[in-house]
Amino acid sequence: MTQKPHTLTSHEDVSHDSLDGLGYDWNWVANPSIKPRYPFKVYLPQTTQDVIEVIKEVNQLRQELRIRSRGHSSNDLVLTDGAVLLTEKLDQLIELNEAGKTVTVQAGFVLARLDKYLGERGYGLPVIGDHSDITAGGFASVGGFSPASLSYGMFVDNIAALEYVNWDGELIRCSKTENRDEFYRVITGTGQYGVIVTLTLNIMSIDKERTILELERTFYKNVDDFIEATRRFVHDPPPPADALMERIQWIDLPTPGGNITFGQLSTYKETSQTGWKALRNTVEFGYLHGLGRWAGQLPDKIDQLVKMLGTAGVMLAPRYSSIKNVETLTDKVLDASVGDPTRWLAVISPVDEYEVIFRELYRLCLEYRNRHEALTLIALYVKALRSEYLDNLVPGKRFCELLLYLNVNTRAMTEELTESLVSRIDDLCIEHGAFRYMHTKTVKDPQRRRLIDPNAAYNREDSAVHDPKEVQA
C-alpha cells in the first residue's frame, strides 16, 4: 500500500507493512510533509539463526544497521539510508505454558494479536499498548506503559526471560533470575546491545472482553486543584482492589469563544458482573468506535463534528467498560478523531518532583502556543506507576509518567522550533532527575541523552554501549 497524502492526521494513516512505509517513522504523524528516508538494503529474518547471519554479514561489510519492528519511534531510531533489519517475520508463537502462566513468542509478534489468541484460551497480557500494531520486541525495547500500569507496572516488568543476539553475533539468554544483570542491561535499551529475538511473557487468567469495570471519575476546572489531586494520587496510588486501571488527563483546547480547560482523574475498579452493565458497555463503545471509524471520511464540517464528539467521548468515557475497551480507548476513538497533526512527548518523573515538572511542562506548551502559535490542543496525561523496573532506577525514588499529547500547527511548528521545545523539556528532566520515554523525540547529543535515558541508569558503568543510531523500536 502506498503511503498516501496526509488527511486524517491519525496513526491509522501510517502503513506499517509496505515498502513505502519503510521511509517513515512516527514523526510523520506530527509532520505530514516530512520527506521519506528509504533504506538501501532490507533484511527480513524469520529465525534466530537468520538474525545471527545478518549480524555477521553487516559486521563483515562494516554496515550501519537499524532494527525496526512497526516504526513507532519519533526519535530517529528506525530510519536509515543504509541497512535495516525488519522483525516483521519473526512472528511465531513458540510456547504457551499454562502451568507456568507464561507465553513465549518471537520479537515481531504483534501484541494485540497475541492478546486475542490468549483471550480465546482464558488468559491475557497484564500490560499491552493501546495501538493495535505494537510488537513484543518493540515494546520491550522502550519499556511499555498502559492504563493498567497502575497495577501491573510497565510491559518490561512482565517479561520473565528473553533471548537476544549481540553485536558479535552471539545468542544471549537471560531472565530476572538467571543472568539478571544482562537482562536489565537489554530491556528498554532501544536495541543498543543487540537484536531481541524471543521473549517469555507473564500472563494472567482473565477475560478482557467480558470482564466489566466501573469508572469512578472526578472533574476539575481549576488546574491547581487538578495538580493537587493528581499529586496525591501519584504519591500514594490506591491498591488494585480500589483502582485497577486509570485515565488521568488535563485538556487545554482553544476555541473561537475562548480556551476550554478541564481535567479528570478517572479510575476503573472491579464491579459486579450484570447483563445491564455488559449491554451498556457494548452499546456505548459501539457508538464511540463508530466515531473513530468514520472520522476523516466525511465532508469537512461533519467530520469536524465527529472529531469533537470523539474527543468528548474519551473525556466523558462510559461508566461501564470492558478491560479491553479501557486498554484501547484512545486508539479506537481519539487517535482516529483528532483534527491536527499530533506529537507525543513523554516524561518519567520522580513523584517528589511531579508538581513542578507538570507546571513547567504546561507552561512551556502554553508559551509555544501563545508566542509561536505552534500548538493547538494541549493535553497532559498522567499515570501513577507500580513498577519494579522504575523503582530500581534510583534508590529511594518512585516515578510516574507525564505524557504530552500535542496537536501541532505545522505552518508554525518548524523543525527548529520543535527541537527547541524538546531541548527545553530535556533540560527540565535533567534538572529534576526525571527521565524520558526514549522512543519519543529527545535531544540528539549522546551525553545529554544518557542523562535522560532510563536504560543508561542501569548501565552507568558500561562504556561499550553500541552506537545509539543502531536501535530497535
VOBA-867815 format. One record per residue (C-alpha): chain; y, x, z; residue number from 1. Coordinates in nm, 4 decimals, m for minus. Each point is the difference from the previous one (the first is absolute). Layout:
<drenros>
[A [Y X Z] NUM]
...
</drenros>
This chain:
<drenros>
[A [0.0000 0.0000 0.0000] 1]
[A [0.3373 0.1432 m0.0977] 2]
[A [0.2608 0.0414 0.2714] 3]
[A [0.2444 m0.2791 m0.0829] 4]
[A [0.3775 m0.0138 0.0476] 5]
[A [0.0877 m0.0849 0.3568] 6]
[A [0.0850 m0.3660 0.0603] 7]
[A [m0.1449 m0.1169 0.3298] 8]
[A [0.0551 0.3136 0.2071] 9]
[A [m0.3274 m0.0470 0.1822] 10]
[A [m0.2847 0.2438 0.0520] 11]
[A [m0.2117 m0.2540 m0.1891] 12]
[A [0.1729 0.1207 m0.3176] 13]
[A [m0.1428 0.3495 0.0487] 14]
[A [m0.3096 0.0830 m0.2032] 15]
[A [m0.2471 0.1924 0.2157] 16]
[A [m0.2765 0.0478 m0.2544] 17]
[A [0.1637 0.0825 m0.3331] 18]
[A [0.0873 0.3272 m0.1699] 19]
[A [0.3647 m0.1050 m0.0118] 20]
[A [m0.0126 m0.0637 0.3743] 21]
[A [m0.0804 0.3675 0.0633] 22]
[A [0.3601 0.0846 m0.0859] 23]
[A [0.1382 m0.1980 0.2939] 24]
[A [m0.0219 m0.0155 0.3764] 25]
[A [0.1546 m0.2387 0.2544] 26]
[A [0.3519 0.1275 m0.0806] 27]
[A [m0.0192 m0.2312 m0.2998] 28]
[A [0.0217 m0.3043 0.2303] 29]
[A [0.3344 0.1281 0.1346] 30]
[A [0.1293 0.1405 m0.3298] 31]
[A [m0.1328 m0.1901 m0.3044] 32]
[A [0.1787 0.2342 m0.2432] 33]
[A [m0.1775 0.3110 0.1256] 34]
[A [m0.1487 0.2121 m0.2765] 35]
[A [m0.3777 0.0406 0.0000] 36]
[A [m0.1653 0.3347 0.0624] 37]
[A [m0.3406 0.0181 m0.1622] 38]
[A [m0.2790 0.2433 0.0910] 39]
[A [m0.1278 0.2390 m0.2656] 40]
[A [m0.3584 m0.0106 0.1298] 41]
[A [m0.1863 m0.2744 0.1883] 42]
[A [m0.3176 0.0526 0.2030] 43]
[A [m0.2077 m0.3087 0.0791] 44]
[A [m0.2798 0.1093 0.2359] 45]
[A [m0.2736 m0.2406 0.1068] 46]
[A [m0.1865 0.2130 0.2551] 47]
[A [0.0721 0.2581 0.2662] 48]
[A [m0.1534 0.2657 m0.2248] 49]
[A [0.2434 m0.1018 m0.2739] 50]
[A [0.2890 0.0626 0.2396] 51]
[A [m0.1382 0.3415 0.0892] 52]
[A [m0.0194 0.0881 m0.3690] 53]
[A [0.3587 m0.1165 m0.0535] 54]
[A [0.1278 0.2193 0.2830] 55]
[A [m0.1888 0.3013 m0.1338] 56]
[A [0.1394 m0.0556 m0.3486] 57]
[A [0.3635 m0.0377 0.1034] 58]
[A [m0.0310 0.3117 0.2173] 59]
[A [m0.1413 0.1942 m0.2919] 60]
[A [0.2746 m0.1255 m0.2321] 61]
[A [0.2690 0.0395 0.2696] 62]
[A [0.1138 m0.3579 m0.0557] 63]
[A [0.2095 m0.2195 0.2210] 64]
[A [m0.2046 m0.3048 0.1019] 65]
[A [0.1252 m0.3320 0.1332] 66]
[A [m0.2308 m0.2512 0.1651] 67]
[A [0.0650 m0.3675 m0.0734] 68]
[A [m0.1676 m0.3165 0.1162] 69]
[A [0.2179 m0.3063 m0.0759] 70]
[A [0.3411 0.1681 m0.0153] 71]
[A [0.1656 m0.1614 0.3034] 72]
[A [0.2077 0.3042 0.0873] 73]
[A [0.3751 0.0073 m0.0558] 74]
[A [0.0258 0.3577 0.1292] 75]
[A [m0.0820 0.2037 m0.3108] 76]
[A [m0.3631 0.0326 0.1021] 77]
[A [m0.2010 m0.1193 m0.3004] 78]
[A [0.2000 0.0748 m0.3155] 79]
[A [m0.0440 0.3138 m0.2075] 80]
[A [0.0216 0.1276 m0.3553] 81]
[A [m0.3033 0.2176 0.0801] 82]
[A [m0.3423 m0.1166 0.1208] 83]
[A [m0.0791 m0.3072 0.2090] 84]
[A [m0.3271 m0.0978 0.1692] 85]
[A [m0.0478 m0.3773 0.0175] 86]
[A [m0.2188 m0.1434 0.2735] 87]
[A [m0.0378 m0.3304 m0.1873] 88]
[A [m0.3690 0.0544 m0.0832] 89]
[A [m0.0843 0.1307 0.3460] 90]
[A [m0.0523 m0.3654 0.0860] 91]
[A [m0.3548 m0.0388 0.1292] 92]
[A [m0.1109 m0.1571 0.3259] 93]
[A [m0.2448 0.2459 0.1506] 94]
[A [m0.1285 m0.1690 0.3159] 95]
[A [0.0608 m0.3021 0.2215] 96]
[A [m0.1276 0.0884 0.3470] 97]
[A [m0.0069 m0.3329 0.1831] 98]
[A [m0.1582 0.1476 0.3135] 99]
[A [0.2668 0.2684 0.0291] 100]
[A [0.2827 m0.2297 m0.1203] 101]
[A [0.1099 0.2410 m0.2746] 102]
[A [0.0241 0.0031 m0.3773] 103]
[A [0.0064 0.3114 m0.2187] 104]
[A [0.1813 m0.0033 m0.3339] 105]
[A [0.1347 0.2392 m0.2578] 106]
[A [0.3699 0.0733 0.0277] 107]
[A [0.1047 m0.2087 m0.3009] 108]
[A [m0.1510 m0.3223 0.1332] 109]
[A [0.2741 m0.2666 0.0153] 110]
[A [0.0306 m0.1283 0.3562] 111]
[A [0.0678 m0.3633 m0.0963] 112]
[A [m0.3224 0.0029 m0.1989] 113]
[A [m0.1831 0.1610 0.2933] 114]
[A [0.1357 m0.2552 0.2471] 115]
[A [m0.1175 m0.2820 m0.2279] 116]
[A [m0.3486 0.1555 m0.0179] 117]
[A [m0.0080 0.0360 0.3782] 118]
[A [0.1336 m0.3517 0.0533] 119]
[A [m0.2912 m0.1477 m0.1916] 120]
[A [m0.2260 0.1657 0.2580] 121]
[A [0.1956 m0.0914 0.3132] 122]
[A [0.2002 0.3195 0.0411] 123]
[A [0.3462 0.1345 m0.0696] 124]
[A [0.2223 0.3072 0.0181] 125]
[A [0.2190 0.0119 0.3134] 126]
[A [0.3017 0.1308 m0.1963] 127]
[A [0.0637 m0.0571 m0.3688] 128]
[A [0.3103 0.0328 m0.2171] 129]
[A [0.1740 m0.3140 m0.1212] 130]
[A [m0.0069 0.1122 m0.3657] 131]
[A [m0.3199 m0.0908 m0.1796] 132]
[A [m0.0438 0.3349 m0.1779] 133]
[A [0.0108 0.2572 0.2832] 134]
[A [m0.3043 0.2290 0.0119] 135]
[A [m0.1862 0.1461 0.2968] 136]
[A [0.0915 0.3591 m0.0885] 137]
[A [0.3621 m0.0834 m0.0741] 138]
[A [0.0479 m0.1858 0.3284] 139]
[A [m0.1716 0.2792 0.1940] 140]
[A [0.2238 0.2604 m0.1593] 141]
[A [0.3175 m0.1675 0.1303] 142]
[A [m0.1095 m0.1747 0.3227] 143]
[A [0.0025 m0.3750 m0.0619] 144]
[A [0.1821 m0.2762 0.1902] 145]
[A [m0.0499 m0.3772 0.0087] 146]
[A [0.0981 m0.3001 0.2154] 147]
[A [m0.3225 0.0713 0.1927] 148]
[A [0.1180 0.3506 0.0979] 149]
[A [0.1257 m0.1610 0.3205] 150]
[A [m0.3647 m0.0338 0.1047] 151]
[A [m0.2005 0.2401 m0.2181] 152]
[A [0.2338 0.2883 m0.0739] 153]
[A [0.0343 0.1675 m0.3375] 154]
[A [m0.2612 0.0002 m0.2729] 155]
[A [m0.0815 0.3628 0.0894] 156]
[A [m0.0795 m0.1060 0.3574] 157]
[A [m0.2880 m0.1977 m0.1502] 158]
[A [m0.1527 0.2839 m0.2037] 159]
[A [m0.3189 0.1250 0.1644] 160]
[A [m0.0698 0.2875 m0.2414] 161]
[A [0.0911 0.1358 m0.3413] 162]
[A [m0.0965 0.2559 m0.2608] 163]
[A [0.2491 0.1957 m0.2064] 164]
[A [m0.0053 0.2827 m0.2524] 165]
[A [0.2383 0.2783 0.0976] 166]
[A [0.1988 0.2083 m0.2460] 167]
[A [m0.2752 0.2614 m0.0111] 168]
[A [m0.2425 m0.2639 m0.1315] 169]
[A [m0.1932 m0.0303 0.3270] 170]
[A [m0.1221 m0.3355 0.1342] 171]
[A [0.1092 m0.0459 0.3625] 172]
[A [m0.1433 m0.2691 0.2289] 173]
[A [0.1918 m0.0949 0.3129] 174]
[A [0.0412 m0.2844 0.2482] 175]
[A [0.1605 m0.0898 0.3295] 176]
[A [m0.2954 0.1564 0.1809] 177]
[A [m0.1102 0.2821 m0.2320] 178]
[A [0.2370 0.2536 m0.1496] 179]
[A [0.2739 m0.2051 0.1673] 180]
[A [0.2860 0.2439 m0.0654] 181]
[A [m0.0768 m0.0045 m0.3715] 182]
[A [m0.0088 m0.3792 0.0035] 183]
[A [0.3499 m0.0278 0.1455] 184]
[A [0.1195 0.2773 m0.2270] 185]
[A [m0.0831 m0.2054 m0.3082] 186]
[A [0.0909 m0.3627 0.0793] 187]
[A [0.3608 m0.0955 m0.0855] 188]
[A [0.0157 0.3329 m0.1866] 189]
[A [0.0999 m0.1512 m0.3382] 190]
[A [m0.2707 0.2146 m0.1566] 191]
[A [0.1466 0.3328 0.1055] 192]
[A [m0.3380 0.1331 0.1102] 193]
[A [m0.2231 m0.1342 m0.2745] 194]
[A [m0.1435 m0.3168 m0.1520] 195]
[A [m0.1510 m0.2655 0.2270] 196]
[A [m0.3227 m0.1191 m0.1642] 197]
[A [m0.1742 m0.2290 0.2531] 198]
[A [0.1024 m0.1835 0.3165] 199]
[A [m0.1981 m0.1712 0.2741] 200]
[A [0.2081 m0.2860 0.1384] 201]
[A [m0.0380 m0.2041 0.3156] 202]
[A [m0.0493 m0.3731 m0.0592] 203]
[A [m0.0072 m0.3007 0.2305] 204]
[A [m0.1714 m0.3364 0.0054] 205]
[A [0.2630 m0.2484 m0.1167] 206]
[A [0.0677 m0.2784 m0.2475] 207]
[A [0.3506 0.0712 m0.1251] 208]
[A [0.0071 m0.2902 m0.2427] 209]
[A [m0.0906 m0.2695 0.2543] 210]
[A [0.1213 0.1354 0.3350] 211]
[A [0.3349 m0.1701 0.0671] 212]
[A [0.2708 0.1634 0.2108] 213]
[A [0.2982 m0.1764 0.1547] 214]
[A [0.3517 0.1311 m0.0532] 215]
[A [0.2439 0.0363 0.2899] 216]
[A [0.3497 0.0813 m0.1202] 217]
[A [0.3472 0.0591 0.1386] 218]
[A [0.3066 0.0104 m0.2237] 219]
[A [0.3096 0.2105 0.0631] 220]
[A [0.3443 m0.0439 m0.1513] 221]
[A [0.1558 0.2921 0.1832] 222]
[A [m0.1211 0.3484 m0.0894] 223]
[A [0.0545 0.1272 0.3548] 224]
[A [m0.2291 m0.2695 0.1376] 225]
[A [m0.2573 0.0812 m0.2688] 226]
[A [0.0081 0.3719 0.0778] 227]
[A [m0.0356 m0.0586 0.3735] 228]
[A [m0.2956 m0.2368 m0.0431] 229]
[A [m0.1791 0.2237 m0.2473] 230]
[A [0.0744 0.3091 0.2105] 231]
[A [m0.1854 m0.1595 0.2907] 232]
[A [m0.2807 m0.1015 m0.2356] 233]
[A [m0.0652 0.3467 m0.1456] 234]
[A [0.0243 0.1607 0.3452] 235]
[A [m0.2507 m0.2367 0.1552] 236]
[A [m0.1908 m0.1927 m0.2688] 237]
[A [m0.2109 m0.2916 0.1202] 238]
[A [m0.3801 0.0338 0.0090] 239]
[A [m0.2018 m0.1216 m0.3009] 240]
[A [m0.0931 m0.3185 0.1869] 241]
[A [0.3693 m0.0949 m0.0026] 242]
[A [0.1024 0.1504 m0.3342] 243]
[A [m0.2661 0.1010 m0.2505] 244]
[A [0.2368 0.0526 m0.2939] 245]
[A [0.3773 0.0222 m0.0466] 246]
[A [0.2834 m0.0579 m0.2437] 247]
[A [0.3417 0.1202 0.1196] 248]
[A [0.3009 0.0252 m0.2292] 249]
[A [0.3787 m0.0015 m0.0185] 250]
[A [0.1588 m0.1357 m0.3198] 251]
[A [0.3550 0.0588 m0.1296] 252]
[A [0.0530 m0.1873 m0.3265] 253]
[A [0.3405 m0.0237 m0.1766] 254]
[A [0.0847 m0.3365 m0.1517] 255]
[A [0.3167 m0.1418 m0.1623] 256]
[A [0.0733 m0.1761 0.3280] 257]
[A [m0.0459 0.3097 0.2163] 258]
[A [m0.2838 0.2065 0.1353] 259]
[A [m0.3055 m0.1743 0.1429] 260]
[A [m0.1368 0.2022 0.2910] 261]
[A [m0.2864 m0.0903 0.2287] 262]
[A [m0.3177 0.1439 0.1435] 263]
[A [m0.3378 m0.1149 0.1202] 264]
[A [m0.2613 0.1313 0.2390] 265]
[A [m0.3262 m0.1643 m0.0976] 266]
[A [m0.3424 0.0540 0.1475] 267]
[A [m0.3342 m0.1515 m0.0936] 268]
[A [m0.2523 m0.0849 0.2698] 269]
[A [m0.3454 m0.1484 0.0107] 270]
[A [m0.0162 m0.3789 0.0141] 271]
[A [m0.2586 m0.2742 0.0014] 272]
[A [m0.1538 m0.0516 m0.3434] 273]
[A [0.0542 m0.3541 m0.1292] 274]
[A [m0.0171 m0.1675 m0.3383] 275]
[A [0.3676 m0.1011 0.0252] 276]
[A [0.1140 0.3614 0.0467] 277]
[A [m0.2231 0.1167 m0.2852] 278]
[A [0.1426 m0.2706 m0.2268] 279]
[A [0.3583 0.0982 0.0814] 280]
[A [m0.0833 0.3615 m0.0751] 281]
[A [m0.1485 m0.0955 m0.3375] 282]
[A [0.2809 m0.2322 m0.1079] 283]
[A [0.2983 0.2031 0.1215] 284]
[A [m0.1230 0.3334 m0.1294] 285]
[A [m0.1029 m0.1633 m0.3243] 286]
[A [0.3657 m0.0950 m0.0429] 287]
[A [0.1230 0.3518 0.0877] 288]
[A [m0.2496 0.1732 m0.2262] 289]
[A [0.1024 m0.2373 m0.2765] 290]
[A [0.3606 0.1181 0.0369] 291]
[A [m0.1163 0.3582 m0.0289] 292]
[A [m0.1998 m0.0716 m0.3144] 293]
[A [0.2878 m0.1799 m0.1730] 294]
[A [0.2836 0.2345 0.0984] 295]
[A [0.1379 0.1868 m0.3002] 296]
[A [m0.1521 m0.2366 m0.2565] 297]
[A [0.2544 m0.2829 0.0081] 298]
[A [0.3536 m0.0552 m0.1379] 299]
[A [0.2528 0.2140 0.1882] 300]
[A [0.1558 m0.2658 0.2237] 301]
[A [m0.3343 m0.1505 0.0950] 302]
[A [m0.1450 0.3464 0.0495] 303]
[A [0.2774 0.0922 0.2428] 304]
[A [m0.0798 m0.3127 0.2005] 305]
[A [m0.3701 0.0901 0.0052] 306]
[A [0.0831 0.3490 0.1225] 307]
[A [0.2216 m0.1394 0.2766] 308]
[A [m0.2751 m0.2407 0.1041] 309]
[A [m0.2494 0.2862 0.0042] 310]
[A [0.2234 0.2121 0.2228] 311]
[A [0.0562 m0.2958 0.2326] 312]
[A [m0.3745 m0.0623 0.0042] 313]
[A [m0.0625 0.3484 0.1374] 314]
[A [0.2681 m0.0324 0.2666] 315]
[A [m0.1139 m0.3541 0.0884] 316]
[A [m0.3723 0.0667 m0.0316] 317]
[A [m0.2446 m0.2829 0.0799] 318]
[A [m0.1011 m0.0547 0.3600] 319]
[A [m0.3698 0.0269 m0.0754] 320]
[A [m0.1289 0.2845 m0.2177] 321]
[A [m0.3345 0.1521 m0.0779] 322]
[A [m0.0248 0.3698 0.0798] 323]
[A [m0.0179 0.0754 m0.3726] 324]
[A [0.3190 m0.1964 m0.0676] 325]
[A [0.1857 0.1945 0.2695] 326]
[A [m0.1197 0.3273 m0.1534] 327]
[A [0.1092 m0.0889 m0.3538] 328]
[A [0.3091 m0.2146 0.0614] 329]
[A [0.2611 0.2377 m0.1417] 330]
[A [m0.2207 0.1096 m0.2878] 331]
[A [m0.0710 m0.3504 m0.1254] 332]
[A [0.3414 m0.1514 0.0692] 333]
[A [0.2892 0.2363 0.0695] 334]
[A [m0.0805 0.2879 m0.2362] 335]
[A [m0.0337 m0.2491 m0.2844] 336]
[A [0.3162 m0.1854 0.1024] 337]
[A [0.2668 0.2645 0.0602] 338]
[A [0.2813 m0.0062 m0.2517] 339]
[A [0.1179 0.3623 m0.0166] 340]
[A [m0.1781 0.3347 m0.0359] 341]
[A [m0.1389 0.0955 0.3374] 342]
[A [m0.0335 0.3266 0.1936] 343]
[A [m0.2074 0.0588 0.3125] 344]
[A [0.0924 0.2760 0.2472] 345]
[A [m0.2139 0.0263 0.3130] 346]
[A [0.0697 0.1746 0.3313] 347]
[A [m0.2486 0.0644 0.2817] 348]
[A [0.2249 m0.0089 0.3053] 349]
[A [m0.0657 0.1018 0.3610] 350]
[A [0.0246 m0.3222 0.1989] 351]
[A [0.2513 0.1667 0.2337] 352]
[A [0.2313 0.0569 m0.2991] 353]
[A [m0.0591 m0.3374 m0.1599] 354]
[A [0.3371 m0.1581 0.0747] 355]
[A [0.2163 0.2882 m0.1192] 356]
[A [m0.2103 0.0527 m0.3150] 357]
[A [0.0022 m0.3724 m0.0838] 358]
[A [0.3773 m0.0191 0.0383] 359]
[A [0.0607 0.3147 m0.2044] 360]
[A [m0.2317 m0.1109 m0.2808] 361]
[A [0.1709 m0.3386 m0.0144] 362]
[A [0.3445 0.1609 0.0065] 363]
[A [m0.0943 0.2339 m0.2849] 364]
[A [m0.1251 m0.2887 m0.2130] 365]
[A [0.3177 m0.1996 0.0615] 366]
[A [0.2079 0.3036 m0.0962] 367]
[A [m0.1829 0.0411 m0.3297] 368]
[A [0.0408 m0.3698 m0.0710] 369]
[A [0.3638 m0.0388 0.1062] 370]
[A [0.1378 0.3325 m0.1233] 371]
[A [m0.2150 0.0601 m0.3078] 372]
[A [m0.1250 m0.3539 m0.0820] 373]
[A [m0.3403 0.1653 m0.0464] 374]
[A [m0.2098 m0.2456 0.2037] 375]
[A [m0.0333 m0.3765 0.0142] 376]
[A [m0.2683 m0.1313 0.2382] 377]
[A [m0.0525 0.2202 0.3068] 378]
[A [m0.3166 m0.0654 0.2013] 379]
[A [m0.1358 0.2018 0.2899] 380]
[A [m0.3638 m0.0585 0.0919] 381]
[A [m0.1271 0.1124 0.3407] 382]
[A [m0.3554 0.0678 0.1127] 383]
[A [m0.1139 0.0738 0.3517] 384]
[A [m0.3013 0.2297 m0.0245] 385]
[A [m0.3099 0.0810 0.1985] 386]
[A [m0.1139 0.3158 m0.1746] 387]
[A [m0.2040 0.2892 0.1319] 388]
[A [0.1127 0.2073 m0.2972] 389]
[A [0.3698 m0.0537 0.0715] 390]
[A [m0.0339 0.0261 0.3767] 391]
[A [m0.1414 0.3505 m0.0460] 392]
[A [0.2872 0.1159 m0.2214] 393]
[A [0.2260 0.0946 0.2888] 394]
[A [m0.1407 0.0083 0.3552] 395]
[A [0.1471 m0.2791 0.2119] 396]
[A [0.1643 m0.1874 m0.2880] 397]
[A [m0.0875 m0.3305 m0.1631] 398]
[A [0.1229 m0.1149 m0.3383] 399]
[A [0.0897 m0.3101 m0.1988] 400]
[A [0.0762 m0.0580 m0.3662] 401]
[A [0.3357 m0.0918 m0.1538] 402]
[A [m0.0218 m0.0941 m0.3655] 403]
[A [0.3118 m0.0394 m0.2130] 404]
[A [m0.0533 m0.2567 m0.2744] 405]
[A [0.3065 0.0303 m0.2223] 406]
[A [0.0987 m0.1869 m0.3139] 407]
[A [0.1849 0.2384 m0.2288] 408]
[A [0.2980 m0.0446 m0.2321] 409]
[A [m0.1165 0.2438 m0.2676] 410]
[A [0.3455 0.0206 m0.1593] 411]
[A [0.1417 0.1490 0.3195] 412]
[A [m0.3021 0.1705 0.1589] 413]
[A [m0.0060 0.3240 m0.1958] 414]
[A [m0.2656 0.2640 0.0541] 415]
[A [0.2562 0.2105 0.1865] 416]
[A [0.0860 m0.2896 0.2299] 417]
[A [m0.3672 m0.0680 0.0656] 418]
[A [m0.0564 0.3639 0.0899] 419]
[A [0.2958 m0.0046 0.2388] 420]
[A [m0.1261 m0.3132 0.1793] 421]
[A [m0.3482 0.1484 0.0332] 422]
[A [0.1391 0.3305 0.1256] 423]
[A [0.2046 m0.1702 0.2708] 424]
[A [m0.3023 m0.2018 0.1121] 425]
[A [m0.2062 0.3175 0.0203] 426]
[A [0.2735 0.1760 0.1999] 427]
[A [0.0009 m0.2947 0.2395] 428]
[A [m0.3766 0.0360 0.0426] 429]
[A [0.0255 0.3725 0.0649] 430]
[A [0.2744 m0.0554 0.2583] 431]
[A [m0.2005 m0.2587 0.1935] 432]
[A [m0.3537 0.1337 m0.0360] 433]
[A [m0.1125 m0.2676 m0.2441] 434]
[A [m0.2306 0.0357 m0.2997] 435]
[A [m0.0067 m0.1512 m0.3478] 436]
[A [m0.2760 m0.1900 m0.1745] 437]
[A [m0.0410 0.2703 m0.2611] 438]
[A [m0.0876 m0.2070 m0.3058] 439]
[A [0.3485 m0.1532 0.0191] 440]
[A [0.2862 0.2097 m0.1337] 441]
[A [0.1071 0.3011 0.2087] 442]
[A [0.1961 0.3197 m0.0551] 443]
[A [m0.1770 0.2603 m0.2127] 444]
[A [0.0856 0.3092 0.2042] 445]
[A [m0.3362 0.1228 0.1432] 446]
[A [0.1482 0.1128 0.3324] 447]
[A [0.1684 m0.3324 0.0689] 448]
[A [m0.3051 m0.1924 m0.1193] 449]
[A [m0.2233 0.1785 0.2490] 450]
[A [0.2264 m0.1208 0.2815] 451]
[A [m0.0456 m0.3655 m0.0992] 452]
[A [m0.3633 0.0096 m0.1179] 453]
[A [m0.2439 m0.1311 0.2666] 454]
[A [m0.2828 0.1972 m0.1609] 455]
[A [0.1951 0.3216 0.0536] 456]
[A [0.0104 m0.0768 0.3722] 457]
[A [m0.3798 0.0350 m0.0032] 458]
[A [0.0258 0.3247 m0.1971] 459]
[A [0.2874 0.1887 0.1622] 460]
[A [m0.1942 0.3247 0.0092] 461]
[A [m0.1311 m0.0321 m0.3548] 462]
[A [0.1940 0.2212 m0.2404] 463]
[A [m0.2428 m0.0476 m0.2904] 464]
[A [0.0945 m0.3537 m0.0926] 465]
[A [m0.0600 m0.0779 m0.3674] 466]
[A [0.2970 m0.0482 m0.2298] 467]
[A [0.1444 m0.3401 0.1071] 468]
[A [0.0381 m0.0914 m0.3681] 469]
[A [m0.3776 m0.0223 m0.0268] 470]
[A [m0.0685 m0.3220 0.1811] 471]
[A [m0.1928 m0.3244 0.0191] 472]
[A [0.1724 m0.3350 0.0411] 473]
</drenros>
